[in-house]
Amino acid sequence: MDFHGIDLNLLVAFDALMRERNVTRGADGLRPPPRARDLAEPIANALREIESTLVRVPEFVPDAASLTFNLGLSDYPVFVLLPSLMESLARKVLGVPVNVRAFGGRDKAVDLLMRA
């Protein structure tokens, strides 16, 4: 395709400008010319179509997923929350490993997060 020197990346900037109607605080009073207003909706629609074509988020299928849950919990949630969580997981997703690391105190929690 020949777009006669049109940089398609600029269409994304154009779309953002037309949606926001704000380049800087000093330019708030500026209005787009009629041609820009005419192009705004078709360009926005085209960009959404391109995005939906190129950026596909795969459907999550729990039974086919290869997952491992890593949880860091203090003693209280281990005894109070973990049993019902494990029961719920067993009903919805078969065979998903759950690694639980117990910790005591804020510093240990921060250590776990930093190593994740």
TIMI-433809 format. One record per atom (N, C-alpha, C): residue number from 1; z, y, x; chain; residue in one letter. Coordinates in nm, 4 decimals, padded with zeros to 6 digits. Atoms other than C-alpha are relative to their C-alpha. Example, Ala and Ser with C-alpha at 12.3 -4.5 7.8 and 13.67 -1.06 7.14 Angstrom:
BEGIN
+-----+----------+----------+----------+----+----+
:   i :        z :        y :        x : ch : aa :
+-----+----------+----------+----------+----+----+
:   1 :  00.0000 : -00.1190 :  00.0890 :  A :  A :
:   1 :  00.7800 : -00.4500 :  01.2300 :  A :  A :
:   1 :  00.0000 :  00.1200 :  00.0900 :  A :  A :
:   2 : -00.0060 : -00.1190 : -00.0820 :  A :  S :
:   2 :  00.7140 : -00.1060 :  01.3670 :  A :  S :
:   2 :  00.0730 :  00.1090 : -00.0770 :  A :  S :
+-----+----------+----------+----------+----+----+
END
This chain:
BEGIN
+-----+----------+----------+----------+----+----+
:   i :        z :        y :        x : ch : aa :
+-----+----------+----------+----------+----+----+
:   1 :  00.0000 : -00.1185 :  00.0836 :  A :  M :
:   1 :  00.0000 :  00.0000 :  00.0000 :  A :  M :
:   1 :  00.0000 :  00.1239 :  00.0873 :  A :  M :
:   2 :  00.0035 : -00.1263 : -00.0726 :  A :  D :
:   2 : -00.0752 :  00.3493 :  00.1185 :  A :  D :
:   2 :  00.0613 :  00.1068 : -00.0899 :  A :  D :
:   3 : -00.0676 : -00.1026 :  00.0793 :  A :  F :
:   3 :  00.1670 :  00.6124 : -00.0063 :  A :  F :
:   3 : -00.0285 :  00.1394 :  00.0533 :  A :  F :
:   4 :  00.0463 : -00.1291 : -00.0499 :  A :  H :
:   4 : -00.0154 :  00.8955 :  00.1722 :  A :  H :
:   4 :  00.1110 :  00.0793 :  00.0681 :  A :  H :
:   5 : -00.1019 : -00.0692 : -00.0787 :  A :  G :
:   5 :  00.2691 :  00.9797 :  00.4104 :  A :  G :
:   5 :  00.1324 :  00.0217 : -00.0695 :  A :  G :
:   6 : -00.1279 : -00.0163 :  00.0701 :  A :  I :
:   6 :  00.5489 :  00.9610 :  00.1528 :  A :  I :
:   6 :  00.1019 : -00.0959 :  00.0610 :  A :  I :
:   7 : -00.1089 :  00.0814 : -00.0535 :  A :  D :
:   7 :  00.8724 :  00.8392 :  00.3099 :  A :  D :
:   7 :  00.0831 : -00.0482 : -00.1187 :  A :  D :
:   8 : -00.0695 :  00.0536 :  00.1171 :  A :  L :
:   8 :  01.0173 :  00.6079 :  00.0435 :  A :  L :
:   8 :  00.1518 :  00.0135 :  00.0104 :  A :  L :
:   9 : -00.1440 : -00.0223 : -00.0160 :  A :  N :
:   9 :  01.3649 :  00.6532 :  00.1922 :  A :  N :
:   9 :  00.0426 :  00.1342 : -00.0582 :  A :  N :
:  10 : -00.0327 : -00.1316 :  00.0565 :  A :  L :
:  10 :  01.3493 :  01.0141 :  00.0783 :  A :  L :
:  10 :  00.0175 : -00.0054 : -00.1518 :  A :  L :
:  11 : -00.0183 :  00.0129 :  00.1450 :  A :  L :
:  11 :  01.3272 :  00.8947 : -00.2814 :  A :  L :
:  11 :  00.1457 : -00.0276 : -00.0358 :  A :  L :
:  12 : -00.1419 :  00.0258 :  00.0235 :  A :  V :
:  12 :  01.6834 :  00.7686 : -00.2547 :  A :  V :
:  12 :  00.0780 :  00.1306 :  00.0088 :  A :  V :
:  13 : -00.0665 : -00.1305 : -00.0132 :  A :  A :
:  13 :  01.7964 :  01.1121 : -00.1334 :  A :  A :
:  13 : -00.0342 :  00.0894 : -00.1189 :  A :  A :
:  14 :  00.0426 : -00.0784 :  00.1157 :  A :  F :
:  14 :  01.5931 :  01.2775 : -00.4101 :  A :  F :
:  14 :  00.0777 : -00.0424 : -00.1249 :  A :  F :
:  15 : -00.0727 :  00.0513 :  00.1163 :  A :  D :
:  15 :  01.7569 :  01.0528 : -00.6707 :  A :  D :
:  15 :  00.1450 :  00.0479 :  00.0010 :  A :  D :
:  16 : -00.1384 : -00.0458 : -00.0101 :  A :  A :
:  16 :  02.1062 :  01.1376 : -00.5443 :  A :  A :
:  16 :  00.0113 :  00.1492 : -00.0275 :  A :  A :
:  17 :  00.0004 : -00.1446 :  00.0220 :  A :  L :
:  17 :  02.0249 :  01.5091 : -00.5398 :  A :  L :
:  17 : -00.0181 :  00.0336 : -00.1476 :  A :  L :
:  18 :  00.0248 : -00.0288 :  00.1420 :  A :  M :
:  18 :  01.8916 :  01.5010 : -00.8962 :  A :  M :
:  18 :  00.1186 : -00.0425 : -00.0869 :  A :  M :
:  19 : -00.1170 :  00.0436 :  00.0775 :  A :  R :
:  19 :  02.1944 :  01.3067 : -01.0226 :  A :  R :
:  19 :  00.1173 :  00.0939 :  00.0211 :  A :  R :
:  20 : -00.1173 : -00.0810 : -00.0333 :  A :  E :
:  20 :  02.4527 :  01.5195 : -00.8437 :  A :  E :
:  20 : -00.0221 :  00.1484 : -00.0251 :  A :  E :
:  21 :  00.0352 : -00.1419 :  00.0138 :  A :  R :
:  21 :  02.2713 :  01.8539 : -00.8676 :  A :  R :
:  21 :  00.0870 :  00.0880 :  00.0884 :  A :  R :
:  22 : -00.0858 : -00.0745 : -00.0893 :  A :  N :
:  22 :  02.4694 :  01.9678 : -00.5669 :  A :  N :
:  22 : -00.0318 : -00.0392 :  00.1435 :  A :  N :
:  23 :  00.0253 :  00.0256 : -00.1413 :  A :  V :
:  23 :  02.3590 :  01.9967 : -00.2038 :  A :  V :
:  23 :  00.1215 :  00.0460 :  00.0794 :  A :  V :
:  24 : -00.1223 : -00.0544 : -00.0595 :  A :  T :
:  24 :  02.6468 :  02.2156 : -00.0906 :  A :  T :
:  24 :  00.0622 :  00.0918 : -00.1034 :  A :  T :
:  25 : -00.0668 : -00.0911 :  00.0946 :  A :  R :
:  25 :  02.8972 :  02.4410 : -00.2626 :  A :  R :
:  25 : -00.0799 :  00.1292 : -00.0184 :  A :  R :
:  26 :  00.0759 : -00.1245 :  00.0079 :  A :  G :
:  26 :  02.6770 :  02.7409 : -00.1848 :  A :  G :
:  26 : -00.1284 : -00.0120 : -00.0797 :  A :  G :
:  27 :  00.1276 :  00.0173 :  00.0703 :  A :  A :
:  27 :  02.3771 :  02.5912 : -00.3613 :  A :  A :
:  27 :  00.0190 : -00.0459 : -00.1438 :  A :  A :
:  28 : -00.0270 :  00.0506 :  00.1364 :  A :  D :
:  28 :  02.5470 :  02.5069 : -00.6941 :  A :  D :
:  28 : -00.0868 :  00.0649 : -00.1053 :  A :  D :
:  29 :  00.0765 : -00.0697 :  00.1022 :  A :  G :
:  29 :  02.3452 :  02.7638 : -00.8798 :  A :  G :
:  29 : -00.1491 : -00.0312 :  00.0022 :  A :  G :
:  30 :  00.1424 :  00.0313 : -00.0090 :  A :  L :
:  30 :  02.0074 :  02.6280 : -00.7704 :  A :  L :
:  30 : -00.0385 : -00.1055 : -00.1028 :  A :  L :
:  31 :  00.0510 :  00.0973 :  00.0963 :  A :  R :
:  31 :  01.7986 :  02.4414 : -01.0252 :  A :  R :
:  31 : -00.1279 : -00.0611 :  00.0542 :  A :  R :
:  32 :  00.1229 :  00.0632 : -00.0490 :  A :  P :
:  32 :  01.5276 :  02.1875 : -00.9477 :  A :  P :
:  32 : -00.1219 :  00.0538 : -00.0749 :  A :  P :
:  33 :  00.1220 : -00.0459 :  00.0667 :  A :  P :
:  33 :  01.1700 :  02.2897 : -01.0225 :  A :  P :
:  33 : -00.0437 : -00.1011 : -00.1068 :  A :  P :
:  34 :  00.0428 :  00.0880 :  00.1096 :  A :  P :
:  34 :  00.9954 :  02.1424 : -01.3297 :  A :  P :
:  34 : -00.0564 : -00.1340 :  00.0485 :  A :  P :
:  35 :  00.0573 :  00.1259 : -00.0487 :  A :  R :
:  35 :  00.8048 :  01.8817 : -01.1237 :  A :  R :
:  35 :  00.1101 : -00.0976 :  00.0433 :  A :  R :
:  36 : -00.1125 :  00.0850 : -00.0407 :  A :  A :
:  36 :  01.1318 :  01.7503 : -00.9755 :  A :  A :
:  36 :  00.0708 : -00.0562 : -00.1229 :  A :  A :
:  37 : -00.0634 :  00.0485 :  00.1232 :  A :  R :
:  37 :  01.2853 :  01.7294 : -01.3231 :  A :  R :
:  37 : -00.0861 : -00.1069 : -00.0665 :  A :  R :
:  38 :  00.0902 :  00.0999 :  00.0582 :  A :  D :
:  38 :  00.9767 :  01.5380 : -01.4433 :  A :  D :
:  38 :  00.0057 : -00.1334 :  00.0755 :  A :  D :
:  39 : -00.0015 :  00.1211 : -00.0826 :  A :  L :
:  39 :  01.0013 :  01.2932 : -01.1536 :  A :  L :
:  39 :  00.1350 : -00.0715 :  00.0028 :  A :  L :
:  40 : -00.1354 :  00.0532 : -00.0179 :  A :  A :
:  40 :  01.3776 :  01.2376 : -01.1655 :  A :  A :
:  40 :  00.0214 : -00.1333 : -00.0705 :  A :  A :
:  41 : -00.0260 :  00.1244 :  00.0741 :  A :  E :
:  41 :  01.3949 :  00.9719 : -01.4370 :  A :  E :
:  41 : -00.0898 : -00.1151 :  00.0455 :  A :  E :
:  42 :  00.0819 :  00.1125 : -00.0473 :  A :  P :
:  42 :  01.0917 :  00.7645 : -01.3312 :  A :  P :
:  42 :  00.0391 : -00.0500 :  00.1391 :  A :  P :
:  43 : -00.0416 :  00.0425 : -00.1337 :  A :  I :
:  43 :  01.2103 :  00.7629 : -00.9694 :  A :  I :
:  43 :  00.1315 : -00.0766 : -00.0063 :  A :  I :
:  44 : -00.1282 :  00.0707 :  00.0151 :  A :  A :
:  44 :  01.5640 :  00.6633 : -01.0697 :  A :  A :
:  44 : -00.0239 : -00.1406 : -00.0547 :  A :  A :
:  45 :  00.0306 :  00.1316 :  00.0576 :  A :  N :
:  45 :  01.4225 :  00.3803 : -01.2818 :  A :  N :
:  45 : -00.0657 : -00.0913 :  00.1028 :  A :  N :
:  46 :  00.0692 :  00.0791 : -00.1023 :  A :  A :
:  46 :  01.1941 :  00.2631 : -00.9998 :  A :  A :
:  46 :  00.0984 : -00.0476 :  00.1071 :  A :  A :
:  47 : -00.0977 :  00.0397 : -00.1014 :  A :  L :
:  47 :  01.4818 :  00.2626 : -00.7495 :  A :  L :
:  47 :  00.0939 : -00.1079 : -00.0522 :  A :  L :
:  48 : -00.0844 :  00.1049 :  00.0588 :  A :  R :
:  48 :  01.7016 :  00.0595 : -00.9869 :  A :  R :
:  48 : -00.0750 : -00.1330 : -00.0054 :  A :  R :
:  49 :  00.0817 :  00.1211 :  00.0050 :  A :  E :
:  49 :  01.4171 : -00.1896 : -01.0303 :  A :  E :
:  49 : -00.0152 : -00.0610 :  00.1394 :  A :  E :
:  50 :  00.0119 :  00.0487 : -00.1381 :  A :  I :
:  50 :  01.3642 : -00.2160 : -00.6531 :  A :  I :
:  50 :  00.1319 : -00.0623 :  00.0446 :  A :  I :
:  51 : -00.1309 :  00.0519 : -00.0391 :  A :  E :
:  51 :  01.7366 : -00.2624 : -00.5989 :  A :  E :
:  51 :  00.0279 : -00.1340 : -00.0668 :  A :  E :
:  52 : -00.0272 :  00.1263 :  00.0695 :  A :  S :
:  52 :  01.7647 : -00.5341 : -00.8644 :  A :  S :
:  52 : -00.0900 : -00.1123 :  00.0493 :  A :  S :
:  53 :  00.0908 :  00.1003 : -00.0548 :  A :  T :
:  53 :  01.4663 : -00.7120 : -00.7082 :  A :  T :
:  53 :  00.0431 : -00.0451 :  00.1389 :  A :  T :
:  54 : -00.0299 :  00.0313 : -00.1392 :  A :  L :
:  54 :  01.5792 : -00.6941 : -00.3468 :  A :  L :
:  54 :  00.1441 : -00.0413 :  00.0250 :  A :  L :
:  55 : -00.1418 :  00.0259 : -00.0228 :  A :  V :
:  55 :  01.9564 : -00.7087 : -00.3775 :  A :  V :
:  55 :  00.0504 : -00.0909 : -00.1112 :  A :  V :
:  56 : -00.0455 :  00.0984 :  00.0983 :  A :  R :
:  56 :  02.0418 : -01.0245 : -00.5629 :  A :  R :
:  56 :  00.1381 : -00.0499 :  00.0400 :  A :  R :
:  57 : -00.1332 :  00.0551 : -00.0225 :  A :  V :
:  57 :  02.4053 : -01.1217 : -00.5934 :  A :  V :
:  57 : -00.0017 : -00.1411 : -00.0578 :  A :  V :
:  58 :  00.0054 :  00.1369 :  00.0514 :  A :  P :
:  58 :  02.4189 : -01.4983 : -00.6167 :  A :  P :
:  58 :  00.1110 : -00.0249 : -00.1011 :  A :  P :
:  59 : -00.0989 :  00.0352 :  00.1024 :  A :  E :
:  59 :  02.5970 : -01.6372 : -00.9189 :  A :  E :
:  59 :  00.1075 : -00.0866 :  00.0634 :  A :  E :
:  60 : -00.1108 :  00.0785 : -00.0527 :  A :  F :
:  60 :  02.9398 : -01.7721 : -00.8338 :  A :  F :
:  60 :  00.0205 : -00.1223 : -00.0880 :  A :  F :
:  61 : -00.0226 :  00.1264 :  00.0698 :  A :  V :
:  61 :  02.9698 : -02.1381 : -00.9300 :  A :  V :
:  61 :  00.1206 : -00.0653 :  00.0663 :  A :  V :
:  62 : -00.1235 :  00.0475 : -00.0641 :  A :  P :
:  62 :  03.3304 : -02.2435 : -00.8644 :  A :  P :
:  62 : -00.0077 : -00.1432 :  00.0514 :  A :  P :
:  63 :  00.0028 :  00.1402 : -00.0411 :  A :  D :
:  63 :  03.2607 : -02.6167 : -00.8504 :  A :  D :
:  63 : -00.0884 : -00.0242 :  00.1218 :  A :  D :
:  64 :  00.0909 :  00.0173 : -00.1132 :  A :  A :
:  64 :  02.9851 : -02.5706 : -00.5913 :  A :  A :
:  64 :  00.0407 :  00.0850 :  00.1203 :  A :  A :
:  65 : -00.0400 : -00.0924 : -00.1058 :  A :  A :
:  65 :  03.1679 : -02.3115 : -00.3823 :  A :  A :
:  65 :  00.0780 : -00.0722 :  00.1092 :  A :  A :
:  66 : -00.0754 :  00.0508 : -00.1141 :  A :  S :
:  66 :  03.3029 : -02.3868 : -00.0394 :  A :  S :
:  66 :  00.1005 :  00.1078 :  00.0385 :  A :  S :
:  67 : -00.1018 : -00.1043 : -00.0163 :  A :  L :
:  67 :  03.6267 : -02.1901 : -00.0326 :  A :  L :
:  67 :  00.1271 : -00.0572 :  00.0596 :  A :  L :
:  68 : -00.1376 :  00.0282 : -00.0380 :  A :  T :
:  68 :  03.9664 : -02.1892 :  00.1262 :  A :  T :
:  68 :  00.0786 :  00.1263 : -00.0301 :  A :  T :
:  69 : -00.0870 : -00.1134 :  00.0293 :  A :  F :
:  69 :  04.2389 : -01.9633 : -00.0090 :  A :  F :
:  69 :  00.1116 :  00.0017 :  00.1037 :  A :  F :
:  70 : -00.1096 : -00.0198 : -00.0946 :  A :  N :
:  70 :  04.4812 : -01.8263 :  00.2498 :  A :  N :
:  70 :  00.0966 :  00.1000 : -00.0610 :  A :  N :
:  71 : -00.1005 : -00.0849 :  00.0633 :  A :  L :
:  71 :  04.7991 : -01.6853 :  00.1016 :  A :  L :
:  71 :  00.1173 :  00.0202 :  00.0944 :  A :  L :
:  72 : -00.1231 : -00.0311 : -00.0712 :  A :  G :
:  72 :  05.0883 : -01.5117 :  00.2715 :  A :  G :
:  72 :  00.1024 :  00.0406 : -00.1038 :  A :  G :
:  73 : -00.0987 : -00.0255 :  00.1046 :  A :  L :
:  73 :  05.3936 : -01.5251 :  00.0489 :  A :  L :
:  73 :  00.1416 : -00.0091 :  00.0559 :  A :  L :
:  74 : -00.1411 :  00.0147 : -00.0330 :  A :  S :
:  74 :  05.7627 : -01.4659 :  00.0832 :  A :  S :
:  74 :  00.0563 : -00.1134 : -00.0858 :  A :  S :
:  75 : -00.0588 :  00.1164 :  00.0682 :  A :  D :
:  75 :  06.0026 : -01.7316 : -00.0461 :  A :  D :
:  75 : -00.0033 :  00.0098 : -00.1520 :  A :  D :
:  76 : -00.0081 : -00.0132 :  00.1459 :  A :  Y :
:  76 :  06.0413 : -01.5923 : -00.3973 :  A :  Y :
:  76 : -00.1333 : -00.0313 : -00.0688 :  A :  Y :
:  77 :  00.1270 :  00.0344 :  00.0652 :  A :  P :
:  77 :  05.6691 : -01.5948 : -00.4928 :  A :  P :
:  77 : -00.0424 : -00.1450 :  00.0228 :  A :  P :
:  78 :  00.0339 :  00.1404 : -00.0235 :  A :  V :
:  78 :  05.6304 : -01.9383 : -00.3335 :  A :  V :
:  78 :  00.0597 : -00.0862 : -00.1098 :  A :  V :
:  79 : -00.0669 :  00.0816 :  00.1013 :  A :  F :
:  79 :  05.8818 : -02.0801 : -00.5801 :  A :  F :
:  79 : -00.0332 :  00.0407 : -00.1418 :  A :  F :
:  80 :  00.0224 : -00.0485 :  00.1365 :  A :  V :
:  80 :  05.7996 : -01.8622 : -00.8811 :  A :  V :
:  80 : -00.1477 : -00.0001 : -00.0392 :  A :  V :
:  81 :  00.1412 : -00.0169 :  00.0361 :  A :  L :
:  81 :  05.4235 : -01.7968 : -00.8695 :  A :  L :
:  81 : -00.0910 : -00.1149 :  00.0443 :  A :  L :
:  82 :  00.0910 :  00.0981 : -00.0572 :  A :  L :
:  82 :  05.2686 : -02.0656 : -00.6529 :  A :  L :
:  82 : -00.0228 : -00.1234 : -00.0876 :  A :  L :
:  83 :  00.0264 :  00.1181 :  00.0835 :  A :  P :
:  83 :  05.3219 : -02.3635 : -00.8875 :  A :  P :
:  83 : -00.1010 :  00.0257 : -00.1124 :  A :  P :
:  84 :  00.0950 : -00.0278 :  00.1092 :  A :  S :
:  84 :  05.1396 : -02.1983 : -01.1808 :  A :  S :
:  84 : -00.1377 :  00.0354 :  00.0548 :  A :  S :
:  85 :  00.1284 : -00.0294 : -00.0623 :  A :  L :
:  85 :  04.8670 : -02.0670 : -00.9470 :  A :  L :
:  85 : -00.0722 : -00.1289 :  00.0376 :  A :  L :
:  86 :  00.0602 :  00.1272 : -00.0406 :  A :  M :
:  86 :  04.8073 : -02.4157 : -00.8084 :  A :  M :
:  86 : -00.0458 : -00.0800 : -00.1217 :  A :  M :
:  87 :  00.0384 :  00.0702 :  00.1235 :  A :  E :
:  87 :  04.8002 : -02.5621 : -01.1595 :  A :  E :
:  87 : -00.1273 :  00.0603 : -00.0591 :  A :  E :
:  88 :  00.1186 : -00.0686 :  00.0518 :  A :  S :
:  88 :  04.5471 : -02.3017 : -01.2724 :  A :  S :
:  88 : -00.1227 : -00.0311 :  00.0854 :  A :  S :
:  89 :  00.1111 :  00.0328 : -00.0890 :  A :  L :
:  89 :  04.3290 : -02.3630 : -00.9664 :  A :  L :
:  89 : -00.0467 : -00.1439 : -00.0211 :  A :  L :
:  90 :  00.0360 :  00.1406 :  00.0186 :  A :  A :
:  90 :  04.3396 : -02.7374 : -01.0223 :  A :  A :
:  90 : -00.0812 : -00.0200 : -00.1276 :  A :  A :
:  91 :  00.0751 :  00.0114 :  00.1268 :  A :  R :
:  91 :  04.2120 : -02.6896 : -01.3792 :  A :  R :
:  91 : -00.1396 :  00.0588 :  00.0121 :  A :  R :
:  92 :  00.1265 : -00.0731 : -00.0038 :  A :  K :
:  92 :  03.9314 : -02.4516 : -01.2855 :  A :  K :
:  92 : -00.0889 : -00.0355 :  00.1180 :  A :  K :
:  93 :  00.0770 :  00.0255 : -00.1213 :  A :  V :
:  93 :  03.8243 : -02.5410 : -00.9329 :  A :  V :
:  93 :  00.0591 : -00.1239 :  00.0681 :  A :  V :
:  94 : -00.0494 :  00.1231 : -00.0605 :  A :  L :
:  94 :  03.8527 : -02.8908 : -00.7938 :  A :  L :
:  94 : -00.0140 :  00.0038 :  00.1515 :  A :  L :
:  95 :  00.0081 :  00.0201 : -00.1439 :  A :  G :
:  95 :  03.9321 : -02.9537 : -00.4311 :  A :  G :
:  95 : -00.0044 :  00.1233 :  00.0870 :  A :  G :
:  96 : -00.0021 : -00.1206 : -00.0826 :  A :  V :
:  96 :  03.9835 : -02.5994 : -00.3067 :  A :  V :
:  96 :  00.1290 :  00.0002 :  00.0809 :  A :  V :
:  97 : -00.1213 : -00.0025 : -00.0822 :  A :  P :
:  97 :  04.2202 : -02.5964 : -00.0111 :  A :  P :
:  97 :  00.0730 :  00.1338 : -00.0121 :  A :  P :
:  98 : -00.0835 : -00.1201 :  00.0037 :  A :  V :
:  98 :  04.5078 : -02.3500 : -00.0293 :  A :  V :
:  98 :  00.0975 : -00.0084 :  00.1169 :  A :  V :
:  99 : -00.0930 : -00.0090 : -00.1128 :  A :  N :
:  99 :  04.6868 : -02.2545 :  00.2912 :  A :  N :
:  99 :  00.1028 :  00.1068 : -00.0328 :  A :  N :
: 100 : -00.1070 : -00.0950 :  00.0293 :  A :  V :
: 100 :  05.0236 : -02.0894 :  00.2339 :  A :  V :
: 100 :  00.0810 :  00.0216 :  00.1269 :  A :  V :
: 101 : -00.0824 : -00.0360 : -00.1140 :  A :  R :
: 101 :  05.2014 : -01.9051 :  00.5104 :  A :  R :
: 101 :  00.1179 :  00.0806 : -00.0516 :  A :  R :
: 102 : -00.1213 : -00.0699 :  00.0430 :  A :  A :
: 102 :  05.5563 : -01.8065 :  00.4400 :  A :  A :
: 102 :  00.0370 :  00.1051 :  00.1041 :  A :  A :
: 103 : -00.0483 : -00.1028 : -00.0916 :  A :  F :
: 103 :  05.7014 : -01.4922 :  00.5896 :  A :  F :
: 103 :  00.1256 :  00.0605 : -00.0590 :  A :  F :
: 104 : -00.1206 : -00.0690 :  00.0437 :  A :  G :
: 104 :  06.0231 : -01.3024 :  00.5718 :  A :  G :
: 104 : -00.0013 :  00.1411 :  00.0547 :  A :  G :
: 105 : -00.0057 : -00.1395 : -00.0415 :  A :  G :
: 105 :  06.0258 : -00.9269 :  00.5820 :  A :  G :
: 105 : -00.1362 :  00.0648 :  00.0169 :  A :  G :
: 106 :  00.1217 : -00.0811 : -00.0050 :  A :  R :
: 106 :  05.7701 : -00.6501 :  00.5989 :  A :  R :
: 106 : -00.0771 : -00.0178 :  00.1310 :  A :  R :
: 107 :  00.0668 :  00.0112 : -00.1299 :  A :  D :
: 107 :  05.6967 : -00.6826 :  00.9715 :  A :  D :
: 107 : -00.0800 : -00.1287 :  00.0112 :  A :  D :
: 108 :  00.0717 :  00.1274 : -00.0041 :  A :  K :
: 108 :  05.5979 : -01.0467 :  00.9347 :  A :  K :
: 108 : -00.1236 :  00.0054 : -00.0896 :  A :  K :
: 109 :  00.1166 : -00.0157 :  00.0894 :  A :  A :
: 109 :  05.3695 : -00.9564 :  00.6425 :  A :  A :
: 109 : -00.1092 :  00.0774 :  00.0698 :  A :  A :
: 110 :  00.0983 : -00.0812 : -00.0734 :  A :  V :
: 110 :  05.1984 : -00.6924 :  00.8549 :  A :  V :
: 110 : -00.0643 : -00.0834 :  00.1089 :  A :  V :
: 111 :  00.0543 :  00.0887 : -00.1032 :  A :  D :
: 111 :  05.1582 : -00.9458 :  01.1368 :  A :  D :
: 111 : -00.1049 : -00.0951 : -00.0590 :  A :  D :
: 112 :  00.0949 :  00.0901 :  00.0648 :  A :  L :
: 112 :  04.9892 : -01.1895 :  00.8968 :  A :  L :
: 112 : -00.1292 :  00.0718 : -00.0355 :  A :  L :
: 113 :  00.1196 : -00.0762 :  00.0365 :  A :  L :
: 113 :  04.7521 : -00.9204 :  00.7715 :  A :  L :
: 113 : -00.0833 :  00.0364 :  00.1226 :  A :  L :
: 114 :  00.0726 : -00.0380 : -00.1216 :  A :  M :
: 114 :  04.6627 : -00.8123 :  01.1229 :  A :  M :
: 114 : -00.0748 : -00.1185 :  00.0604 :  A :  M :
: 115 :  00.0660 :  00.1187 : -00.0541 :  A :  R :
: 115 :  04.5733 : -01.1695 :  01.2186 :  A :  R :
: 115 : -00.1077 : -00.0534 : -00.0919 :  A :  R :
: 116 :  00.0994 :  00.0510 :  00.0976 :  A :  A :
: 116 :  04.3601 : -01.2247 :  00.9060 :  A :  A :
: 116 : -00.1387 :  00.0487 :  00.0315 :  A :  A :
+-----+----------+----------+----------+----+----+
END
